[in-house]
């Protein structure tokens, strides 16, 4: 029990800074939305807050999963959390597509709405990247570096597909438990030539974008403060 407490204490101590800045980032985005509602009650983007809440789920699981994996005797709970994390992860980068809602609205400057959406998108994307880094680190330590990168690329690719399914198929993470609904959505998209091109094109484009962004974040993390001249 003492060893478990030491592991938890050390692990969460190392993550409080990034968690704090993500909380601040999320509160800032939420405050902008509340300000927007105050200025113009109509045509608000209140659903952005819900989307950001969904993006927090994989992050919270991602920072808890390493502790659960190393401290619990039964790994079943840890694997169950991993599956839930995988299903909810696309919600993090999904917020990027909320830029489609950017239109000139009465009483609200366009630059304000742009800043509002970018604030939500940034917070969601960082929540997703950091949680993926945590999971990849577990796989790297327990298996090897190559497998961990295969896993990360798989998550980024399926995450991009999840963005398409969520935006145009209008499905949620929990709809995976309704296989017929998910299958029919994918089948309809794949059978029609136009939607098939859209699905494959968007998935490929977003997967590459997410990969570049993810690798960039990982490289930034490796830059030590002592390198500053």
Order of alpha helices (4+ residues) and beta strands (2+ residues): alpha-alpha-alpha-alpha-alpha-alpha-alpha
